[in-house]
Amino acid sequence: MESLEKEYSELKKDDTYQILNNDENCFEVISVKDYRDDLSDCEEILRVFGLLNAEGNIRYKLKILKLKHNLVSTAKIFVCVLSGIWSETEVEAKDEVQIFGKFCPNFLAIHIKNNFDQETSIFHHNFIIVEPNFLLHPTAITSSLPCPRKSFLSSYVGGRDDISLPLLKGLNLF
């Protein structure tokens, strides 16, 4: 119990506690590594997140970001591990990112992965936004996502120029 209290008081000294207990944080990216780079300095974090196999090799395509918090004064470096489709996120050093989710207090790390609930069709847990001050229209974002109904509806609607009032009303009855 004393060790937990000591750790808690140390975290509170440099505001790390505030970062760990906030669901959304803004960071500056210090460095970016992917699965082809030497990741020996992150081996323990990768093992905790279950990203290494028994031989110590990386099991998934991933990207590791080293981060510095933008708002809270702390000398600590945070780590964000992106795996699955998140590893394809285009992010470079000096980019600003906003991370939603809880960091692991032991490693000051967070794992952002594909975590899709098939029953509710909802993504859960952690995610990242690169350059959160650059806004995109929601339609532009949703049109980039795959939709299983898109091809089905396209066969009825055709191109955007073909949409007419009778066609629209007919699809509403469908």
N, C-alpha and C positions, 0 to 999 in steps of 0.2 A: 504494500500500500504506500509506503514511504517513497519507493522508487517512482510510482505513478505521480505522486504529488510533486516530486522533484522535477520530473519530466514536464509536467503541466506548467510549473512555475517558470522553467527555462523557456518553454514555448511562448509564454505570455510576455517575457522580457522583450523580445524583438518583434512582436505582433504576428508571429507565425500562427499562433492560435486563431487569430481573426481570419486568416486565409483558409486554414483547415476547416473552419466551421461556417464558411460562407459557401453558398451553392453556386455562385458565379463570381469569377475573378478575371481581371484583365492582366495580361502578361506581355512582355516583349520577348520574342524568340531570340535566344542567344546562339544556339546551334541546332542543326538538323542532321540526323544520321538515319540511314535506312538499313535494311537487313543485309545489304552487301558490304557495309562498312564494319570496322572493328568495333564490336559492342561489349568488349570485355569489362569496361568500367560500369556497365549497366547489368551485368550478368545476374546479380542477386535480385534486382527488381524484376528482370525477365523470368527468373525462376519462381518468384512469389506469385506473379501473374499467370503462371502456367504456360509460358510461351516457349519454354525449352523442353526438348525431349530428354529421355534418360541419358543419352550420350552428350548432352549439353549443346545440341544444335538447335537452331531456331526452327520452330514448327510452322510458323506462319509468316507471310509477308508483313513487314511492319516498318514503322518510322518512329524515331525517338526525338523528342524536342526537349531541349534544355531551356528553362524559362526563368525570367526575372520579373517579379511582380511590379506593376506600374504604380500602384497607389500606396501600398503599405511599405514602410521602410524596413527592409530586412536584407541581410547579406546572403541569405540562404538561396540556393538554386533548386528550382522545382523541376520535375521530370514529367513529361506527358508521353505515354506510349500509345501510338495509333496502330491498330491492327485491323485486318480484314479490309473492307472497302474504305475505311478511314485512312489507311496507309497511302491511299492515292490522293489525299488532300494536298493541294499545292500550297506549300508554306516554306518560307525561306528565313534565314537569319534577318533580324531587324523588323520582321513583320509583327504586327500587334494581333494577339489572339484573345478571345474570351472563352473561358472554359466553364462549362456547367457541370457540376458534379462534386463529389467529395474526394479529397486527396487522402491517400494512405499516410497516416501520421508518422509511421516508422521510417518511411523512405521519401516522404514529401513527393510522392508520385501518384499519378492517376492513369488508369487504363481506359482508353476509349475504343470500344470494339463494336462489332455487329451484335446487336442484342435485340432481336425482333420477336415479339410475341405473336405467334401465328393466330391464336384465338381472338385477340382483340385488335390485331393489326396496328399495334402501337410500339414505337421504339421506346426503350426504357434506359434509364441511368444517364451515363455521361455523354456529352457531345462538345464539339469545338466549333467556334465561328472565327474564321480568319478575317482580319480587317473589319471589325464590327462597326466601324464608322462609315463604311462604304455600304450604302443601302441598295438592295435590289427589289424590284417589284415582285410580290408573291407569285404572280402568274408566271414570271420568268423562272422562278425556282421550281414550281410544281410542274411546268412543262418539261423540265430536264429529268424528272423522275420517271421510271418506267411504270406504265399503267396497263394491267392486263386487259382492261376493257377498251383501250384505245383503238386497237385494230378492229374489234367488233363494231364499235360505233363508227369508225371511219368507213366501213363497208356500207353503212346505211346513209351516212351524211356526205361522204366524199370530201372534196376540198372545202375550204371556208367560203368560197364564192358560190357554192351550190346550195347554201342554207337558205331556205325560204320559210315563210310562216306556216304553210301546210305541213312541211317536213318537220318543223320544230314541234308543232302540235301533235303530229303523228308519233314522234319519239316520246313525248310526254305520256301518251297512252300506253306505250310499250312497256 
